[in-house]
Structure formats: structure tokens, C-alpha cells
Amino acid sequence: MLTRIFELFRDTSGTEEQPSKEERVRIATAAIFVECARADEEFSPAEKEHVIETLRQRFQLPQEEAEDLLRESKRSLKESSDLWTFTNTLNEALTLEEKTEIIEEAWRVIFLDGVLHAHEDYLIHKLARLLNLTHPELIDAKMKVLDEVRNRPAP
């Protein structure tokens, strides 16, 4: 569905119109989650499922649109040379509270496999800086998610 929406923005002359602000926020958010999932060199099926479900809930999307959004974010990441483009979009559109929620969800993605790898730790600190979050805000988000993980019932 989102793929069709993005195709509507494409011009046959080769120029493309920019997606709406809302779509850019969605893509940026998804891209951050994908980067966190891939930071340990593996984007597991469980991580993919978690990211899709998070996108569905956060943006009230049907399954197919969340999957399209995931694909579009991966394409955008391939075309991008850095994460600043994505975090700048979020900085322009979101409140501090909303950006903190994104970082919390990024921590959830990272802790999904139960291990914090050095690359993941580096990435989340970089994302926090790019999102203009303080170190205490980052650590508060981390501790909140760790408490959730510790209190989650065993499968």
C-alpha cells in the first residue's frame, strides 16, 4: 500500500516529489528501528516482526502498510549516507517526549535478543546525540526498558 503511495509521488520525467511530513516521520522512525536491529550484524525474524508490530501500533497501520514502510525505510537507508537525515526529520517534527519514546523503542529492539553489543551501544548513543537527547534522558530510557525486560514473563 505505501509502495503505491510512493509511486504516486514519482514523476515520469524522473523527478520525484517529496513524501508528506507524516510519511517522512514514519520512514525516519522505521529507519532508526531497522538500524538498531541490524547493528549487531543480524536482522532476525523476531526483530523484523517486532519492528513491524511497533510500526503498526505507533502509526495505526494495517500489516501490509507496516511491511511496506519497513521496505521503504530499508531502501531509504541504502540511499542515505548517514543517519542525520532521519534524525533531523524527527527533530523538526517531534516533541522531546516523542523522541524519547523513539529511543525507548530503539532500546527495545536492541534488547530483543537479550544482549547489548558494542555496536548497538555506540549506535544508540549516536542516535541520542542526533536527536538532541541528553545522556540522562538516554539512560532513563534504557533503565525503563531494562525494567520491562526484567519483569517480562518467561516464554
Buried (B, 14 or more C-beta within 10 A) or exposed (E): BBBEBBEEEEEEEEEEEEBEEEBBBBBBBBBBBBBBBBBBEEBEEEBBEBBBEBBBEBBEBEEEBBBBBBBBBBBBBEEEEEBEBBBBBBBEBBEEEBBBBBBBBBBBBBBBBEEBBEEBEEBBEBBBEBBEBEEEBBEBBBEBBEEEEEEEEEE
